[in-house]
Amino acid sequence: MKHFTIKTAFAGVAVLALSAGLAQAAQTDITVGMQLEPPHLDPTSAAAGAIDSVTYANIFEGLTRFTSTGAIVPGLAESWDISDDGLTYTFHLHDGVKFHDGTDMNADDVKFTLDRARAEDSANAQKALFAAIAEVNVIDPLTVEVKLSEPNGNMLFNLAWGDAVIVAPESIDTIKTNPVGTGPFKFSNWVQGDKIEITRNPDYWGTPAKLEKATFKFISDPTAAFASVMAEDVDVFTGFPAPENLPQFEADPRFQVLVGSTEGETILSTNNKMPPFDNVKVREALAHAINRQEIIDGAMFGYGTPIGTHFAPHHPAYVDLTALSTHDPELSRKLLAEAGFPDGFTTTLKLPPPSYARRGGEIIAAQLAAVGIKTEITNVEWAQWLEQVFRGKDYGLTIVSHTEPLDIGIYAQPDYYFQYDNPAFQALMEELNATTDPTKRAAMLGAAQATISKDYVNGYLFQLAALTVANAKVVGLWENAPTQATDLTAVYWED
Amino acid sequence: MGRGGWVRAALSSRSFMFGLILSLLFLGAALLSFFWTPFDVARLTISERLQLPSAMHWFGTDHFGRDIFSMIMVGARTSIAVALVAVGIGMVMGVPLGLAAAARAGRLLDEIIMRGNDLVFAFPALLIAIMITAVFGASAVNAIIAIGIFNIPVFARLTRGAALSLWKRDYVMSARVAGKGAARISAEHILPNIANLLIVQGTIQFSLGILAEAGLSYVGLGAQPPTPSWGRMLADAQTLISLAPHIAIFPGLAIVFTVLGLNLMGDGLRDLFDPRLRRARA
């Protein structure tokens, strides 16, 4: 009897080992969870970062592209020449690049894309990226000449954005629901409210993707996100919304946790035109009432880097200005009294859904209450936030993370939602755009950071961490998020 | 039955006493919270977050380092205030409607009132609440109005049903013969005789109101932060359950025991008021 049992056990182990081996060898598909579903799939006509999270580098490619470290490398343009005066860029395109519908990608498409993006009636969310372009000329099918009206040191960086990916005139009418790009993956299916599927492009011009199929699943609720990763329903979750759960994943050998940096400056946005925030003393008081570390610990469970200005700390030109706004409730009360509010005042605090805003908001409300500023908290959904705060400017304070790379230029737009109007800063930005010399640029960026920091335009809180939870066997994911992207081109499963 | 008989009957009903004590406990906690709580719920101490229950923090601390015991006390205030006003709205609007419908039974006014009731009843209660808060914004006041509105038909129906049977009674007949008008009869003869029913129903609705408030706050449509609310405490605890279960358990238990207490009290009151049972006891 004993003999028989052992034999059975051996057989069982053998079967188990066999099935495990089969399962391991077969995995060429991946399911990626993310919180927000894109409104549509055209990155060149909307600001929604969720569009880039799905399409960037997977479906669409630009002339240049970001790597995971934020460096700019060639994309569809194999190489380029820049004239000595910095006004003419000549891009040499890769040969044999085809769109997913089989048509060739050539210089005409590049001209179409850039002209469309910078046109009067363009719906591009980042038109400023193309503002320096004077004309785009097709030299031959594989050569494009971009002429600038003034030198722009950021041109190659600008062209790497998701808003500058190359699209074709043939497929532009249906791009929002059926995106046709040049990338290593093709769009295959979209179940609204649930998932988007992409499959490998067999005719890809470059190194083909290792995965055959990828599914993006949209899970907005943090609890559901946690459960879906734990149950291994999703293999990867980018922008994981519940930082408090990360230690659990770290302790579990089934998972890996990637903590990187994003371009997301998380700020207490202040309506600079609305009294009493039009008084710089009040804004300074606000800045000194805030305890950044408490917000990072309380809202993000320690994930995040304190910032003192609207700039990413990993950027070489970053200047640490946190000392300008140290936590000092005494000073804050004094400044409020000087500004004519010895007893504080009441304002609104509108909070969008992410936990950095909802939790951070409650903490900030308590910190402001300690110096006498009372806040009426309203939790709003993203659609309401865009309508009331971003477009309507109907708010006193709000908390949001600005995830675009190198976006300090928004402070030069007086009609931007925080309504900061400083002609000196606007002139500085214009000068910066016209400067190509890296050293001078860095100095100007430093000056720009100092200006907004000393004007206390917004409350500068922390740089959002890029939190990714993934199956331990998944290799090749981006750790940092230099732009909104889920680049799956080099991702594969380890045996 | 005299006053003494009432007390004796109440004392001998174990479930009623249990319900009464639980209800009074939460009412007391809510009232006490106006004057004193162990800790200030508006102050966040991040460094002391997620502490387990201890001698200092009886129910532990939440993710902001707030004392959960204090938050439950203040949360009781929110729950009770919302439920009380909501039941009040239901009674003040519903009872006169029901009385009017019963007085004009079978006629046009009755039809209008009761079909209107059906209309409100046809919508699931929480759906009305979500609709109202979606239109007018999320706040405790709108939650009160929303919960109050779905209380109206409950009281209107109950009142009409009970009043209809009373209208056939001899003493109502004699009041009519004596020349009293419908409104006066409703106020002087009908209402006092259905008051016990209304109190029992009020208690039940009160507990449902607390549940509704917790539900609305849970989905973010009730009292807004930083006002503590049991429902939102649960929502906040959701992602932290595996890390610190106590921050979900205590507000959960608070809701369970309050609703249980009110229901037991309501049941007990019904038994006490029921004339048949009263006779059996006597």
Contacts between the chains, C-beta under 8 A, distances in Angstrom:
chain1	res1	chain2	res2	distance
A	222	B	238	7.4
A	222	B	239	4.8
A	223	B	238	4.6
A	223	B	239	5.4
A	226	B	239	6.0
A	242	B	239	4.2
A	244	B	63	7.3
A	244	B	239	6.0
A	244	B	240	5.7
A	244	B	243	6.0
A	245	B	239	6.2
A	245	B	242	7.3
A	245	B	243	7.4
A	247	B	243	8.0
A	248	B	242	6.4
A	248	B	243	7.3
A	294	B	44	7.6
A	294	B	46	4.7
A	297	B	46	5.0
A	297	B	47	7.7
A	297	B	49	8.0
A	298	B	44	6.8
A	298	B	46	4.1
A	298	B	49	6.9
A	298	B	63	7.1
A	298	B	64	5.7
A	298	B	65	7.8
A	358	B	225	8.0
A	359	B	63	7.4
A	359	B	64	7.8
A	361	B	225	7.5
A	362	B	44	7.3
A	362	B	64	6.6
A	362	B	225	5.1
A	362	B	226	5.8
A	363	B	44	5.7
A	363	B	46	7.1
A	363	B	64	6.6
A	365	B	225	7.4
A	365	B	226	5.8
A	366	B	42	6.3
A	366	B	43	6.4
A	366	B	44	4.5
A	366	B	64	7.8
A	366	B	226	7.0
A	369	B	42	6.4
A	376	B	224	7.9
A	377	B	224	5.5
A	377	B	225	5.1
A	377	B	226	6.8
A	378	B	137	7.3
A	378	B	138	7.5
A	378	B	224	6.5
A	379	B	138	6.9
A	379	B	220	5.5
A	379	B	224	6.6
A	379	B	225	7.4
